Amino acid sequence: MITKASTPKGMRDFSPSVMFRRNYIFSVVKSAFEKYGFSPIQTPAMENSETLTGKYGDEGDRLIFKVLNSGDFLSKANCDSSSTSKELKKQISDKALRYDLTVPFARYVVQNRNDITFPFKRYQMQNVWRADRPQKGRFREFFQCDADIIGTKSLISEIELVQLSDEVFTSLNIPNIEICINNRKVLNGMVEIMGCPELFNNIVIILDKLDRIGIDKVKEEMSSEGVSEDGILVLERFLNSSDVSELSDLLKQSEIGKKGVEELQFVSENISKLGLKTAQLKFDITLARGIDYYTGCILEVKQNDVKIGSVAGGGRYDNLTSVFGLDDVSGVGISFGIDRIYMVMEELNCFPENIDQNTRVMFANFGEKESVFCLGLLKQLRENGISSELYPTSVKMKKQMNYADKKGVEFVVMIGEDEMNSEKITVKDMKLGNQEQISISEFITKLQ
Amino acid sequence: MITKASTPKGMRDFSPSVMFRRNYIFSVVKSAFEKYGFSPIQTPAMENSETLTGKYGDEGDRLIFKVLNSGDFLSKANCDSSSTSKELKKQISDKALRYDLTVPFARYVVQNRNDITFPFKRYQMQNVWRADRPQKGRFREFFQCDADIIGTKSLISEIELVQLSDEVFTSLNIPNIEICINNRKVLNGMVEIMGCPELFNNIVIILDKLDRIGIDKVKEEMSSEGVSEDGILVLERFLNSSDVSELSDLLKQSEIGKKGVEELQFVSENISKLGLKTAQLKFDITLARGIDYYTGCILEVKQNDVKIGSVAGGGRYDNLTSVFGLDDVSGVGISFGIDRIYMVMEELNCFPENIDQNTRVMFANFGEKESVFCLGLLKQLRENGISSELYPTSVKMKKQMNYADKKGVEFVVMIGEDEMNSEKITVKDMKLGNQEQISISEFITKLQ
């Protein structure tokens, strides 16, 4: 019986040309992380269900992929025609696939706390899985690259993450990067001054939509949520404040607000003193991502030419590990979205030329005797670190050249009777189209 | 409620010191693959169940991890108290986790056959999952690194895989590597000459155990399987044949056997002409791994000092993609076992020194003013590609030095009032224990 060759919904194969590009992004991000002193860890694809359940809200719980217990899973379950999926799920599945890197990291930290020297700077680059409805740019398996510094409240860490973002996007050659920064405490202060701290969550959710729905609609929605007219006037003043010192003035009546402004000031003043390579740092009071999670600084990185949402984001959290029984671990982290970064780089043509050119030299195959002769030369090339190969059979030259062409080979070496009897090889330059006779050592020098 | 921090049975966290070592192995293997002209692909962690089911035998089917359908999975299932696990499984799970890289690769090739230029040299480095009983050295999640050349029957490919194995283990600095080679056709011929071709499978299974059970037990088992006394005498002659030419003589009555010897000869003669860097190539007639799968050459790589089984293995197959509806795709491949390679390298001390030393320089933190000053110097170091960091808070020096020590930092830079007012920084060499005052530019030169 023949099986149909297909991939599950929302999951992707990556072909060589895509893989070369993805690997390029991975290696740039990895180098930047390591240059900043972050160390790699990895956690397993599967976690015990209780590690993940309840950590991402009801919506998240629904989207976690569950792994069926192996063996005769039903024997230990109570299942009859009245069973519901929810009841049965717990009985037949005790493991689930990683949904993000943060919760497994928190679990890792608690489990390994005796071996970790804090502050702990770790990075983690792994796939995560979500049973989301697949759509353009949203997949059920995707890659996350996270860097976190935990075990310190120092704002030096926030400065590092801003610099790290600048480093990553500069190295990737992506222009017009904007690093937006806000602070949860500033938002707390603002809502206090607006006179409705009890509406905090509703207010930030509406505020977060400002870009899409405009100021009038924002005011309308706030009003219907119960924000007073005075409160909305205060909000407008905050939205119009153009820099951190104005903000400071607006927040002078709020203790928590003043703290937030101080933090923002420390980060932004130091960054402006140090300078960024190519990115712009910008304060944005409407930035409220992960608001039920972050407790201090909030970061979001955008590319201004491609409308695709954020390419990285993060912030400071105070209770990463409490849920696993370890209190008072403050941290700050950032997550880079590899799929979006890929799309931006494709659209803006940021990938280096010849990125999917792997084999530099191909030896054409003119028959057994010639190909055996080529093996010796091939070995010399490889010993000199030159990526090269021999076409395995002596099929028509057209087919061999087509292969070389598709693979983006730079040079095709042709060895026939003549070349075997002389000290010269015939080399065809695939870009220029010309041929020359040179010695193998001259050729190697040329390639280095 | 507090969740207990633990990993599922048979699954592992990898801490920084392990990850640095694993990443080192990955990067060496990847470089070797690419130098030989292999291109990377990746397939999703999940496949449709029908892609995997029935491809690994009954035992394999049992060990495949199944993913529960998302949402209200029971609504479409027929489940009552008489349901069996097997019946229900099909109804509530239509996806499964990758069990190896070969079947997903075959599926990939068929699905993308119009975009692939054959022969196709691909490598793939990804995790696989098996619901095996965990034991020492056997995990439920482990990494495979496969390289295959498909779409050609040329024996040049076999030569390449032998060279590639030599390249990988030489680059990893692992001594005493033995590459064992056999050929399915030689085994077919031998069993033909033994006079019992119908017992082929039983014979090779017994033969494969020779190492463990010894020759007398092998003869005994063969005899009880129905091999004649003459047959056993023939077998002994084969086992005593010390090289390929003797084999040739023994097989002169078998067409398929002669073909097998020719193939072996072509590979081994060319390899001995070309020479290997450090590995030994050895013919081993008892080598019978994957015998229901391989059709020609069989390869197995062992390290002779560590008793751990094979560190790589592979062979030629003729019908990789038939099951997905594409006939006549011959290929040859090899798979490197990263976990075993890791264990061998640990035991033989093959990892480079300082492999888990990531941060080369740490700036000690003496307070806010000093640390802000350090940020500027830190930036200069990083701009020169030097991995470095600033301790984020001004805690006791002992704690900071302990952190530097644990992280394997080479130099700690100390900047106090004096250093801020002079052009010199104080640098402590963590290995030698001494301190010196130098300028930042002298320090950068020293580090390059």
Interface residues (C-beta under 8 A of the other chain):
Chain A: I2 T3 K4 A5 S6 T7 P8 M11 R12 D13 F14 S15 P16 M19 F20 N23 E34 K35 Y36 G37 F38 S39 P40 I41 Q42 T43 P44 A45 M46 E47 N48 E50 T51 R62 L63 F65 K66 V67 L68 S70 G71 D72 F73 L74 S75 C79 D80 S81 S83 T84 S85 L88 K89 I92 S93 D94 K95 L97 R107 Y108 V110 Q111 N112 D115 T117 P119 K121 R122 N127 W129 A131 R140 E141 I149 T152 K153 S154 I156 S157 I159 E160 Q163 E167 N270 K273 L274 V323 F324 G325 N358 T359 M362 N365 S371 V372 L375 G376 K379 R382 G385 I386 S387 S388 E389 L390 Y391 P392 T393 N402 Y403 K406 K407
Chain B: I2 T3 K4 A5 S6 T7 P8 M11 R12 D13 F14 S15 P16 M19 F20 N23 E34 K35 Y36 G37 F38 S39 P40 I41 Q42 T43 P44 A45 M46 E47 N48 E50 T51 R62 L63 F65 K66 V67 L68 S70 G71 D72 F73 L74 S75 C79 D80 S81 S83 T84 S85 L88 K89 I92 S93 D94 K95 L97 R107 Y108 V110 Q111 N112 D115 T117 P119 K121 R122 N127 W129 A131 R140 E141 I149 T152 K153 S154 I156 S157 I159 E160 Q163 E167 N270 K273 L274 V323 F324 G325 D356 N358 T359 M362 N365 S371 V372 L375 G376 K379 R382 G385 I386 S387 S388 E389 L390 Y391 P392 T393 N402 Y403 K406 K407
